[in-house]
Every structure is written in structure tokens, then in C-alpha cells.
Amino acid sequence: MFVLPFGAALPAALLFEISEVIETLPAMLTFTLLFLTPISLLQVVGTGLKSRAELSYWHERGELSISQGLDVIHRHLSVVTLRGWILLGGGVMMALSALALRWASLGTIAVVILLLFYTMVGWTLFVSTFLVRTFEGGLGRQGAGITRQMRPAVALAGDPVEEVVLFRNVPVPLGYVLLVEDPNPPRLSTESRYGVGASARHGVVEARGLLRATPRGNHRLGPARILYQDLLGITRVSVASVATAELKILPRLQPVVIEQPPRSSVVAPDILTKPHRFATEDHFRFRGYLPGDDTRRIHWRLSMKAGRLQVRLPETREVSSEQVMLLLDCFLPEGKLLDAAHGGETILDSLVLAWIGIAHELVERGHRVTLVAAAPDRRGGWALQRLEAKRGTLPRWQDLGSRIEWQAEFDLPQMLGEIGESVHGVVVTARFTAPPPGPLPGQSATWLMMDPATALGEADPHWLFQVVGRTPLRWLRWLLLRPHPPGSEDNHLVYRLRRIWSIQRRWRARRQLRSIAQRRAGQTLAELEARGDAIYRIERGPTHVRLVGLRRATPGRAGPSVRRGP
């Protein structure tokens, strides 16, 4: 920024005839040095003051690294916006053209443009250098600062969530706008950008934005970047990066429908199959027919009156109190497979839905159910979480389900050690690697498997086609038109490149996962069938989760006697 005029002037002096202005060179150099040197010193001092507070923040969290430190320093060194660089480059080019064409009026305009640019940069650096302490000190006062909230902070997957940023008595000088920016986790499909003017200096100013997507998970937002931008859009200076927020999205409870349960001559082949299908002589209540219900329970006369099938349910049922342990397998080995895990979040979402749904189904039948999964602990590590699933504690199941992530700490063999001899084990998995060898412990073993190759669906279009489209008309539209209204920050090159990088990274991860899943296609099922355990395929529908029986249990792995329910 400061060397560019000198770097352009030296070649110009060698190429063009400058004898008419050579006598003004000493005065121009003196003026330039006196004008630019303080500005450059201000930038160095301001960068040190502003970076110190943010580096201390990351150091206290134990996340300060060389790359993080360089990113903080670079962010505070960056003062000029894309519009400012265009203004600077345009002024230099006009000055060179004026020398080449010997056009004095054009040279005057070029000098005015450069003077405007450096004046704005100098004033911004001066204000930010001395304002940074006022800003940080002001945020420490009671009733002053920037608060970032998610409303509601806890929601169900798919529910609308609004981000609210409150500005209380924040110092904003005249001629500047205070901006808060955060790219946010990619799964939210929303970038946060809010701006307030001088009105935030006295009173409370509120900015709101609705998230485009609310998928399952614990989403940590921030720290957001806080910066000042002049009204002309030439300069933008970072002040701090400490605005954080947390959003917890709980998985929804979806009913589990068991279709085509495997037949067996054993009294009870597994914990999910229920051989007692005959109606009792007890009093009945009625409900709508669901796939998998015993058709002999259909009440035809009532169905004709209601206009849809109705089934009879006995008001009393057999009491069963088997102990069941539901294991959620979210293991991926270290390396490329774990690095590509962000391309398979939807698979893990489906596993969590099946895990919670079958737990609810078994608890309603009267079983004693324990949920087991690896999840992050409070210290930032991983721990094996055990949760007794009881009636009335569904929010606790959902809370554990929201914290589940792909991990490389606890593989399935480590989790199987939790199963006791009298416990029925149910494993919910989508194995990208071979399952553990040998029989599973416990009284019976049931596998609920989701084929990852099928779950990923058809191959995604190439990332370039996702960005610009497939037809030449769309290519021209992408090149010539901006995706957002004129003047919007979303049209800036940096934001468009960030979006392109996000699309390319996700496309590459999903392609890698699909390649590994296709190499394992059929092998996992064959390895599970060799065990003699019952196997069900997980299929996620729009309103429910289906379990399709693939293989019955052998007599050696017989489970308890359980009634068939809805």
C-alpha cells in the first residue's frame, strides 16, 4: 500500500519524459515521506495493540497456534477493502498515464485520488488505534457491549432459529459503520453480517437474522469478527474477534416402523421381532393402521365409518422387562476418512434418529433400555456416554443425540465391552470399515445397518457445475451478473470465493466417502451374515424410520419373547 506509488514512479521515470516535473521531485518526496511514514507507523502500532487482546483470548482458551496467531495479525493488518485497492490502483495508473500523455489535468485528478485514499487510510488507522482501548474498555462497562444470542438457543431439527445481535452503547465514530461478521459452520448455510451506525453509541440497537438451515448438532458460532468500515467503503479495520454463541439442535423423535421382520422357527429370534400375533380377549381401544400391523386386528366396520383403516389394541399388554443396550457406532479411523466426515453428516443424522426412535419403541414395550455412544465431554475430549432411557426423559436422549459426532477415539470393540451376559445388544451402525470379528457378547445381538453407499445417494454434480451451472447461458449469467442486489457485501469477490471453496470442499469429501463406501459395498453385510445375528436395514423416510428385516437370527442367538406392537 505504501510502496506501490514509489514502485510505479521509478519505472515511469525511466520510460517517460519527466523533465518538466523533475524540479518538483524533492518537494514531492518530502511531502510523501512526511505524509506516508506516520500512517505506516500508525498501522504497525495499531496492529500490535489490537492483536494483543485477541491473542490473549486464544491463549487463555489453549487454542493459540502459529497459524492462528498469523491469522490474527493478518486480519488486523488488512485495512484496505477491494474498493480501496481499486481506487489506489486507479490513481497510480492515472498518474502514469498523465506522465505518458503529458496531460496535466489528468495528473491533478490522479494526485487528488491518491490524496483522498491515503487521507482516509490515515484517519481510519488513527481512529482505530486510539479507539481500540475505548472500545474494549467500553465493552467492560455494565450495560455496554455486543451480545450475540440464538433464539431459541435449544430447538428441534428443522425449527426456525433467529440470530440476534444487541449493540449497547458501543462507540461508533461519525462517518463509520460497525460491522459484525462470521462465516458460521457450513451446515447452517448462513453467514452472519450485521452493521450499525453512530446510533449505537447511546442506547440499544438490535440486529436480527434467520438461519437458513437448522440441522442436528451442537453448533459453536464465533468468535465473530468486529470491524469498522468508512461510509465510502475504502477502509475496513478489525477491532476484536470475541463475539460467540452456541446453538443446540436436538434430533426429532420419529416413529420406527418394522417392515418384513425376518421369520424364524425360534420362539423369539431377536429383541425387535415379536412372534405373538394373535388378538387377546381383553377390552380394546382403536387407532389408525400403520405398515407392519397385524391385519387380523383391523376393525372393518369402524374402518368403513372412519374412511380409513382402524386397528384394535388391547388395553392391557404382556409385561416384558428385558434389559437392552443400544450402541451407536460413530467411529471413523484417523486419516482421510475422518477428514471427509463432514461430507456424511446426513448419514450420522439418520443413525441418531434410528437410535432414539428404536429406544422409544423398546421403552414403550416395557424394556429397560440403556443408550451408549461416544460423545465430547466437558474438557474437550471424548468419553463413552451411558444413559438410562426411561419414560419421561426423552429430552435427555435428544440432548445426547445432539452431541454425537464422527470420532476416532472409541471403536465398536471398545463399546461392546459394555454389554453384559444377560443384556440384549443392538448395534446401530453404518460401517465404512470391517466390523469387529467374533461373536458379540450378551444374550442376543441385533444389527441395525445403514448402507453408506445408498445413504449418500447418487453422485453429486461436479463442484464447478454447482457453482456456475451446466449450460453456457448460466455461465454467462454467473460471469456478468452478481448474485445479490447492487451494493450488497455478498457480491464481493472474497465472499464468492469463500462459498466456492465451501462447495468444492464438501463435494471432494462426499466423493471420497462414496468411493470408500462403494469399495465396501456388500462386504459389510456378508460379514454380518456370517455371525448368525439378526440384521435390519435402516431406511429414513420423511416422517418415520423404517427397519427392514434382512436376516433372522440363528437358534444359537435366540432372544427374549416380545409381543408385536405397532
C-alpha positions in Angstrom: 0.0 0.0 0.0 2.8 2.4 0.9 5.4 1.1 -1.6 3.2 0.9 -4.6 3.5 4.7 -5.7 7.3 4.5 -5.4 7.4 1.2 -7.2 5.4 2.6 -10.0 7.3 6.0 -10.1 10.7 4.5 -10.7 9.9 2.6 -13.9 7.9 5.6 -15.1 10.9 7.9 -14.7 12.9 5.5 -16.9 10.3 5.1 -19.6 8.7 8.5 -19.9 9.8 12.1 -20.4 9.6 13.8 -17.0 11.9 16.7 -17.4 9.0 19.1 -16.9 8.2 17.8 -13.4 11.7 16.8 -12.3 12.2 20.0 -10.4 9.3 19.2 -8.1 10.7 15.8 -7.2 12.4 16.8 -3.9 9.3 18.6 -2.6 7.1 15.7 -3.7 9.3 13.1 -2.0 9.5 15.2 1.2 5.7 15.6 1.3 5.2 11.9 0.5 7.5 10.7 3.3 6.1 13.1 5.8 2.6 12.0 4.9 3.0 8.3 4.5 5.6 7.5 7.2 3.2 8.4 10.1 0.4 6.4 8.5 2.6 3.3 8.2 3.8 3.7 11.8 0.2 4.0 12.9 -0.7 0.7 11.2 2.2 -1.1 13.0 1.3 0.3 16.4 -2.4 -0.3 15.9 -1.9 -3.8 14.8 0.1 -4.6 17.9 -2.5 -3.1 20.2 -5.4 -4.8 18.6 -3.7 -8.2 18.2 -2.6 -8.4 21.8 -6.1 -8.6 23.2 -7.2 -11.2 20.7 -4.0 -13.3 21.1 -4.6 -13.3 24.8 -8.1 -14.6 24.2 -6.9 -17.6 22.2 -4.1 -18.2 24.6 -6.5 -18.4 27.6 -8.6 -21.0 25.6 -5.5 -23.0 24.9 -6.0 -22.8 21.1 -3.2 -20.4 20.2 -1.0 -21.8 17.4 1.3 -20.3 14.9 -1.3 -20.4 12.1 -3.9 -18.8 14.5 -1.5 -16.1 15.5 -0.6 -15.3 11.9 -4.3 -15.1 11.0 -5.0 -12.7 13.8 -2.1 -10.4 12.8 -3.0 -10.6 9.1 -6.6 -9.7 9.9 -5.6 -6.6 11.8 -3.0 -5.6 9.2 -5.7 -5.7 6.5 -7.1 -2.2 6.3 -7.9 -1.5 2.7 -11.0 -3.1 1.1 -11.3 -4.3 -2.5 -12.9 -1.0 -3.4 -9.9 0.8 -1.8 -7.4 -1.2 -3.7 -9.2 -0.4 -7.0 -9.1 3.3 -6.0 -5.4 3.1 -5.2 -4.5 1.2 -8.4 -6.7 3.5 -10.5 -4.9 6.6 -9.0 -1.5 5.2 -9.7 -2.5 4.2 -13.3 -3.9 7.7 -13.9 -0.6 9.3 -12.7 1.4 7.1 -15.0 -0.9 7.9 -17.9 -0.6 11.6 -17.2 3.1 11.4 -17.4 3.0 9.3 -20.6 0.5 11.6 -22.3 1.8 14.8 -20.7 -1.7 15.6 -19.6 -1.5 17.9 -16.6 -5.3 17.8 -15.7 -5.2 14.0 -15.5 -2.2 14.2 -13.3 -4.1 16.6 -11.0 -7.0 14.2 -10.7 -4.6 11.3 -10.0 -3.0 13.3 -7.2 -6.4 14.1 -5.7 -7.5 10.5 -5.8 -4.2 9.3 -4.1 -4.5 12.1 -1.5 -8.1 11.0 -0.8 -7.1 7.4 -0.5 -4.2 8.0 1.9 -6.1 10.5 3.9 -8.9 8.1 4.5 -6.5 5.3 5.4 -4.5 7.5 7.8 -7.7 8.7 9.5 -9.0 5.2 9.9 -5.7 4.0 11.4 -5.6 7.0 13.7 -9.2 6.5 14.9 -8.9 2.7 15.3 -5.5 2.9 17.1 -6.9 5.2 19.8 -10.4 3.8 19.6 -9.4 0.2 20.3 -8.8 0.9 24.0 -12.0 2.9 24.3 -13.9 0.1 22.5 -12.5 -2.7 24.7 -12.9 -0.6 27.9 -16.4 0.3 26.9 -17.4 -3.3 26.5 -16.3 -3.9 30.0 -18.8 -1.4 31.5 -22.1 -2.6 32.8 -24.8 -2.1 30.2 -22.4 -1.7 27.3 -21.1 -4.2 24.7 -22.1 -6.6 22.0 -24.3 -9.6 22.8 -24.9 -12.4 20.4 -27.7 -14.8 21.0 -29.6 -17.6 19.3 -33.4 -17.5 19.9 -34.2 -20.2 20.9 -30.8 -21.5 22.0 -32.2 -25.0 22.0 -34.5 -26.2 19.2 -35.6 -29.3 17.3 -34.1 -30.0 13.9 -35.9 -28.1 11.2 -37.4 -25.5 13.6 -36.8 -21.8 12.8 -34.0 -20.2 14.7 -33.2 -16.5 14.8 -29.8 -14.9 15.5 -30.0 -11.7 17.5 -27.1 -9.3 18.0 -27.5 -6.5 20.5 -25.4 -3.4 20.5 -25.4 -1.5 23.8 -23.7 1.9 24.0 -21.0 0.8 21.5 -18.6 3.6 20.4 -19.0 4.3 16.7 -17.4 7.4 15.3 -19.1 9.6 12.8 -18.5 8.5 9.2 -18.1 4.9 10.1 -20.2 1.7 10.4 -19.5 -1.0 13.0 -19.8 -4.5 11.3 -20.0 -8.0 12.9 -19.1 -10.8 10.5 -18.9 -14.6 11.0 -18.9 -17.3 8.2 -20.6 -19.8 10.7 -20.5 -23.6 10.4 -21.2 -24.7 6.8 -24.2 -26.9 7.9 -26.1 -23.8 8.9 -25.9 -22.5 5.3 -25.9 -18.9 6.7 -23.3 -16.2 7.0 -23.7 -13.6 9.7 -23.2 -10.0 8.8 -24.7 -7.1 10.7 -23.9 -3.4 10.7 -24.8 -0.4 12.9 -24.0 3.3 12.7 -23.4 6.1 15.2 -26.9 5.5 16.7 -25.4 2.6 18.7 -23.3 5.0 20.8 -26.3 5.8 23.0 -29.0 3.2 23.7 -29.6 -0.3 22.4 -29.6 -1.3 18.7 -30.8 -4.8 17.7 -30.0 -6.7 14.5 -31.7 -10.0 13.6 -31.3 -12.7 11.0 -33.0 -16.1 10.4 -30.8 -19.2 9.9 -31.4 -20.9 6.6 -30.9 -24.4 8.0 -31.1 -25.9 11.5 -29.6 -29.5 11.3 -29.0 -31.7 14.3 -25.9 -30.9 16.4 -24.1 -28.6 18.9 -23.1 -25.7 16.8 -20.5 -23.3 18.2 -20.7 -19.9 16.4 -17.8 -17.4 16.5 -15.8 -15.7 17.5 -17.2 -13.2 15.1 -15.0 -10.5 13.5 -15.8 -7.0 14.7 -14.6 -4.2 12.5 -15.2 -0.6 11.4 -15.7 0.5 7.8 -15.9 4.0 6.5 -19.0 5.1 4.6 -17.1 5.2 1.3 -16.1 1.6 1.7 -12.4 2.3 1.2 -11.1 1.1 4.5 -12.1 -1.6 7.0 -10.2 -2.1 10.2 -10.6 -5.0 12.7 -11.1 -4.2 16.4 -11.7 -7.6 18.0 -13.0 -11.1 17.4 -14.7 -12.3 20.5 -18.5 -12.4 19.8 -19.5 -16.1 20.3 -22.8 -18.0 20.6 -23.9 -21.6 20.9 -26.9 -23.3 19.3 -28.1 -26.8 20.2 -30.3 -28.5 17.7 -32.0 -31.7 19.1 -32.9 -34.6 16.8 -36.6 -35.0 16.3 -38.3 -38.2 17.6 -39.6 -40.1 14.6 -41.7 -43.3 14.8 -40.0 -46.5 13.9 -41.8 -48.9 11.6 -40.6 -52.5 11.4 -41.3 -54.0 8.0 -40.8 -57.5 6.9 -39.4 -58.8 10.2 -37.3 -62.0 9.5 -39.2 -65.2 10.1 -37.7 -67.8 12.4 -38.7 -71.1 14.0 -37.1 -69.9 17.2 -39.6 -68.6 19.8 -38.0 -65.1 19.6 -35.3 -64.6 17.1 -34.2 -61.1 18.3 -35.3 -58.3 20.5 -37.2 -56.5 17.7 -39.2 -59.4 16.3 -42.3 -60.3 18.3 -43.9 -63.6 17.4 -47.1 -63.3 19.5 -49.5 -62.1 16.8 -52.9 -63.3 17.9 -55.5 -61.0 19.4 -56.5 -61.3 23.1 -59.9 -61.4 24.6 -59.4 -58.2 26.5 -61.1 -54.8 26.0 -59.9 -52.9 23.0 -59.0 -49.3 22.0 -58.5 -48.2 18.4 -56.0 -46.3 16.3 -55.1 -45.8 12.7 -53.4 -48.6 10.8 -49.6 -48.4 10.3 -47.5 -50.6 8.0 -46.5 -53.8 9.7 -49.6 -54.0 11.9 -51.4 -57.4 12.2 -54.1 -57.2 9.6 -56.3 -59.6 11.7 -56.7 -56.7 14.2 -58.4 -54.4 11.6 -61.9 -53.4 12.7 -63.7 -53.3 9.3 -67.0 -51.8 10.4 -65.2 -48.9 12.2 -62.8 -48.5 9.3 -65.7 -48.0 6.9 -67.3 -45.4 9.1 -64.0 -43.6 9.6 -62.9 -43.8 5.9 -59.5 -45.3 6.7 -58.3 -48.5 8.3 -58.6 -48.8 12.1 -56.9 -51.5 14.2 -57.8 -52.8 17.7 -55.3 -52.5 20.5 -55.8 -54.4 23.8 -55.9 -52.1 26.8 -53.6 -54.4 28.7 -50.5 -56.0 27.4 -47.9 -58.5 28.3 -45.3 -57.1 30.7 -41.7 -57.5 29.4 -38.7 -56.2 31.3 -35.7 -57.3 29.2 -32.5 -55.4 29.5 -31.4 -53.9 26.2 -28.3 -51.9 25.3 -28.4 -49.7 22.2 -24.9 -48.9 20.9 -24.4 -46.1 18.3 -21.4 -46.7 16.2 -20.0 -43.3 15.1 -16.4 -44.4 14.6 -14.2 -43.4 11.6 -10.5 -44.2 11.6 -7.9 -41.4 11.7 -6.8 -40.0 8.3 -8.6 -39.2 5.1 -11.8 -41.0 6.1 -12.2 -38.9 9.3 -11.2 -35.7 7.4 -14.0 -36.4 4.9 -16.6 -36.9 7.7 -18.2 -33.5 7.1 -19.5 -34.9 3.8 -21.5 -37.5 5.6 -23.4 -35.6 8.3 -26.7 -36.7 6.9 -25.8 -40.4 7.5 -25.0 -39.7 11.1 -28.3 -37.8 11.5 -30.2 -40.8 10.2 -28.3 -43.1 12.6 -29.2 -40.9 15.6 -32.9 -40.8 14.5 -33.0 -44.6 14.3 -31.1 -44.9 17.6 -33.5 -42.7 19.5 -36.6 -44.0 17.7 -35.9 -47.7 18.5 -35.1 -46.7 22.1 -38.5 -45.1 22.4 -40.2 -48.1 20.8 -38.5 -50.5 23.3 -39.2 -48.4 26.3 -42.9 -48.2 25.3 -42.9 -52.0 25.3 -41.6 -52.1 28.9 -37.9 -52.9 28.3 -35.1 -51.4 30.4 -33.0 -49.6 27.7 -29.5 -48.1 28.0 -28.1 -45.8 25.4 -24.4 -46.0 24.8 -22.4 -43.7 22.4 -19.1 -41.8 22.3 -19.6 -38.0 22.6 -17.5 -35.0 23.5 -17.0 -34.3 27.2 -16.8 -31.0 29.1 -13.0 -31.0 28.9 -12.9 -31.1 25.1 -12.0 -34.8 24.8 -14.1 -37.9 24.1 -15.9 -40.1 26.5 -18.2 -43.1 26.4 -21.6 -41.9 27.5 -24.2 -44.2 29.1 -27.8 -43.0 29.6 -30.7 -45.0 31.1 -33.6 -44.4 28.8 -36.7 -44.1 30.9 -40.1 -42.8 30.3 -40.4 -39.0 30.7 -36.6 -38.5 30.0 -36.8 -38.0 26.2 -35.1 -34.6 26.3 -32.1 -36.2 27.8 -31.9 -38.7 25.0 -32.2 -35.9 22.5 -29.5 -33.9 24.2 -27.1 -36.8 24.0 -28.1 -37.3 20.3 -27.3 -33.7 19.5 -23.7 -34.1 20.8 -22.9 -37.2 18.6 -20.2 -36.6 16.0 -17.9 -38.7 13.9 -14.9 -39.6 16.0 -11.8 -41.8 16.1 -11.4 -42.5 19.8 -13.9 -45.3 20.5 -14.3 -48.1 18.0 -17.0 -50.7 18.3 -15.0 -53.4 20.1 -14.4 -50.9 23.0 -18.1 -50.3 23.2 -19.1 -53.9 23.1 -17.4 -54.5 26.4 -20.3 -52.6 28.0 -22.7 -55.5 27.1 -23.3 -57.9 30.0 -24.2 -61.6 29.6 -27.9 -61.0 30.3 -28.2 -58.0 28.1 -29.6 -57.9 24.6 -27.2 -55.8 22.4 -28.5 -53.7 19.5 -25.9 -52.0 17.3 -26.9 -49.0 15.1 -24.2 -48.6 12.5 -23.1 -47.5 9.0 -19.7 -49.2 8.8 -17.2 -47.7 6.4 -14.7 -50.3 7.7 -15.0 -54.0 8.5 -17.0 -54.9 11.7 -15.1 -56.5 14.6 -14.5 -60.3 14.3 -16.0 -62.8 16.6 -19.5 -63.1 18.2 -21.0 -60.2 20.1 -21.4 -60.6 23.9 -24.8 -60.7 25.5 -27.9 -62.8 25.4 -28.7 -61.8 21.8 -27.3 -59.5 19.1 -29.2 -57.4 16.5 -27.6 -55.1 13.9 -29.4 -52.1 12.5 -27.4 -51.2 9.5 -27.5 -48.3 7.1 -25.6 -48.9 3.8 -23.4 -45.7 3.5 -23.2 -46.0 -0.3 -27.0 -46.0 -0.6 -27.4 -43.3 2.1 -25.1 -40.9 0.2 -27.4 -41.2 -2.8 -26.4 -40.5 -6.4 -23.1 -38.9 -7.2 -23.2 -35.1 -6.7 -22.6 -32.9 -9.8 -19.1 -31.6 -10.2 -18.4 -28.7 -7.9 -17.9 -26.3 -10.9 -21.3 -27.2 -12.2 -22.8 -26.5 -8.7 -21.2 -23.0 -8.8 -21.8 -21.8 -12.4 -24.4 -24.3 -13.7 -24.2 -26.7 -16.7 -25.4 -24.5 -19.6 -23.4 -21.7 -21.4 -26.3 -19.3 -20.6 -25.7 -19.9 -16.8 -22.0 -19.5 -17.3 -22.6 -16.0 -18.8 -25.0 -15.1 -16.1 -22.5 -16.1 -13.4 -19.7 -14.1 -15.1 -21.8 -11.0 -16.0 -24.4 -10.7 -13.2 -24.0 -10.5 -9.5 -26.0 -13.0 -7.4 -27.2 -10.3 -5.0 -28.6 -6.7 -5.3 -26.1 -3.9 -6.2 -24.1 -2.7 -3.2 -24.5 -6.0 -1.2 -21.5 -7.3 0.6 -22.3 -10.7 -0.7 -21.2 -9.7 -4.2 -17.6 -9.1 -3.1 -15.1 -11.5 -4.5 -13.9 -12.7 -1.1 -17.4 -13.9 -0.2 -18.0 -15.6 -3.5 -14.6 -17.4 -3.4 -15.4 -18.5 0.2 -18.7 -20.0 -1.0 -17.0 -21.7 -3.9 -14.3 -23.2 -1.6 -17.0 -24.5 0.8 -18.9 -26.2 -2.1 -15.6 -27.7 -3.5 -14.5 -29.0 -0.1 -17.9 -30.7 0.6 -18.0 -32.2 -2.9 -14.5 -33.6 -2.5 -15.3 -35.1 0.9 -18.6 -36.7 -0.3 -16.8 -38.1 -3.4 -14.1 -39.7 -1.1 -16.7 -41.1 1.2 -18.7 -42.6 -1.7 -15.5 -44.2 -3.1 -14.8 -45.9 0.2 -18.4 -46.9 0.7 -18.6 -48.4 -2.8 -15.4 -50.5 -2.2 -17.1 -51.9 0.9 -20.5 -52.4 -0.9 -21.8 -55.9 0.1 -18.8 -56.8 2.2 -20.2 -55.5 5.5 -23.5 -57.3 5.0 -21.7 -60.5 4.1 -19.5 -60.3 7.2 -22.5 -59.6 9.4 -24.5 -62.5 7.9 -21.6 -64.9 8.8 -22.2 -64.1 12.5 -25.7 -65.6 12.8 -27.2 -62.3 14.2 -30.4 -60.7 13.2 -29.9 -57.9 10.7 -32.2 -55.0 9.8 -31.6 -52.3 7.2 -32.3 -48.7 8.2 -34.3 -46.6 5.7 -35.1 -43.0 6.6 -38.4 -41.7 5.4 -39.8 -38.1 5.5 -41.9 -38.8 8.7 -40.6 -42.1 10.1 -37.7 -44.5 10.2 -38.2 -48.0 8.6 -36.4 -51.1 9.7 -36.5 -53.8 7.0 -35.6 -57.3 8.1 -32.8 -58.8 6.1 -31.8 -61.9 8.1 -33.2 -63.8 11.0 -31.1 -64.9 14.0 -29.9 -68.5 14.2 -31.1 -70.7 17.1 -27.8 -70.1 18.9 -28.6 -66.4 19.2 -32.2 -66.6 20.3 -33.5 -63.5 22.1 -36.4 -63.0 24.5 -40.1 -63.3 23.9 -41.6 -60.0 23.0 -45.0 -59.0 21.8 -45.5 -57.5 18.3 -46.6 -53.9 18.7 -47.5 -51.1 16.4 
